[in-house]
Amino acid sequence: MPPPARSWTRLAATLADTVPGILLAIMFLCFILQVFMRYVMGSPVGWTVEVCVIAWLWVILWGQSVSAREEDEIRFDIVYGAVSPRVRRVFRVIFATALVAIYAIAIPANWDFVTFMKIQDTAYFDIPFSWVFSILMVFLVVSILRYAWIGWSALTGRGVPSGEAGPHEATRKDFTE
């Protein structure tokens, strides 16, 4: 990849990783404001709860689909770490294929849900719930693309995640340290 493309990719990744951080900061500020208004001013405000719920939904779905890296995911390390790299690649292909299929099958029903929710708005900001739940579609589409790439990389033998050297492998670096 040429250097300008790498810098744009790095910038896009940084911006994608910033979204959950900003949303968590907003949630924290709304929480502090809610505590202050309730216990100091004696006049609680309800919109802070709405902001926190929407931000949390977006943090979870955005974070898992866009910001999380493969090495951040939870694995059954007892089994995964005990098998050879070739079997790990097979595991990655199987699970990536299964997730792509499950998410693809889920798209129509979730699309129906998201578009149906345009009939109702949030209580305080009057935002259509279809906008609030639109992150679900982003999650599904990005996850399908992501796991298709992971499966393809495993199938073709490229893109082995860092830290993949298991107990059966010794790297040159291990012998030089």
Number of C-alpha atoms within 10 A of each C-alpha: 7 6 8 9 10 11 12 11 13 12 12 12 13 12 12 16 16 14 17 22 13 13 19 17 13 17 21 14 14 19 16 13 14 20 16 15 14 13 10 10 10 10 12 15 14 11 14 19 15 16 17 19 13 16 19 17 16 22 20 14 20 21 19 18 22 18 20 13 12 13 11 9 8 7 10 7 9 8 9 17 16 13 15 15 18 11 12 19 21 14 16 20 22 14 15 22 17 15 17 20 14 13 19 14 11 13 15 12 9 17 16 10 16 20 15 12 17 15 9 12 15 13 11 12 10 9 13 17 19 19 14 19 21 17 19 22 18 15 19 20 16 17 21 21 13 18 23 19 15 23 25 17 16 22 15 11 11 11 13 14 12 8 7 14 14 15 11 10 11 10 9 8 7 8 7 6 5
